[in-house]
């Protein structure tokens, strides 16, 4: 659809009766920009236009061939770098230069092919319009996947720590600590997906609902980030206690295991809001079990329970009233 629309629009607006580069630019931009933010999509379009411009300006001077293609790729990418373009703009400039030199039968003509530049711009504009208005991506899809990756990482780290406490395994506790420390890239990926999702949602036909769903993820993951930090501290103190052969009550392992169950329940609360009650139940159980053991570990269990309870509330309704921390700690 994008290729056909770009072709016919270019036929109407430009003198060239076979505007192949309008269709090519539409296909490249539509495929490469799907699911990306608006700024990155514009970079793709700019890269296509820049590559065609550089190649058009030079092809009449140096002709076409294998060496000329290599030189034009260098010049197109170099121009993109000098203009402080991002990786997408730079790579698309190179691709467009190659296409112009290798596919355009009139590439050796001495005339400056200004129409090819306009074709690239028309194709890119049509691709953006089709992506935004006709086949808009689901704004919450990538955000949800990124959030689930965070939940999976945190849940696995808590399960590993619970097993380490049960078996009194220092090395496994260290592995749990390393797993919790390794969640930062997943949190960063979620933040990037959320930014892209918000940009996409503003152009979505279901703009209001899409933005509401995204805000539920954003509000909940803010608390999950706190839970991740508390889990790191918890794992560090647990490993230290195990290394010192401290007398740890078996209830500590069960409490941490309940926190893990709370995370798994939270992962499903966005599609099934009633599962937020299960999160609260597991969090309360974890807090109730954390009564005997190293003070530092007990404090982190209770703090993590509070974070997960708040995350569950926000997953169900980002605007819902939240009890003060003191009340939640007392309940936990």
HELIX and SHEET records of a PDB file:
HELIX    1   1 UNK A    2  UNK A   13  1                                  12    
HELIX    2   2 UNK A   20  UNK A   33  1                                  14    
HELIX    3   3 UNK A   38  UNK A   62  1                                  25    
HELIX    4   4 UNK A   66  UNK A   82  1                                  17    
HELIX    5   5 UNK A   87  UNK A  103  1                                  17    
HELIX    6   6 UNK A  114  UNK A  129  1                                  16    
HELIX    7   7 UNK A  130  UNK A  134  3                                   5    
HELIX    8   8 UNK A  139  UNK A  167  1                                  29    
HELIX    9   9 UNK A  170  UNK A  181  1                                  12    
HELIX   10  10 UNK A  184  UNK A  202  1                                  19    
HELIX   11  11 UNK A  207  UNK A  243  1                                  37    
HELIX   12  12 UNK A  250  UNK A  268  1                                  19    
HELIX   13  13 UNK A  273  UNK A  275  5                                   3    
HELIX   14  14 UNK A  276  UNK A  289  1                                  14    
HELIX   15  15 UNK A  295  UNK A  316  1                                  22    
HELIX   16  16 UNK A  325  UNK A  331  1                                   7    
END                                                                             
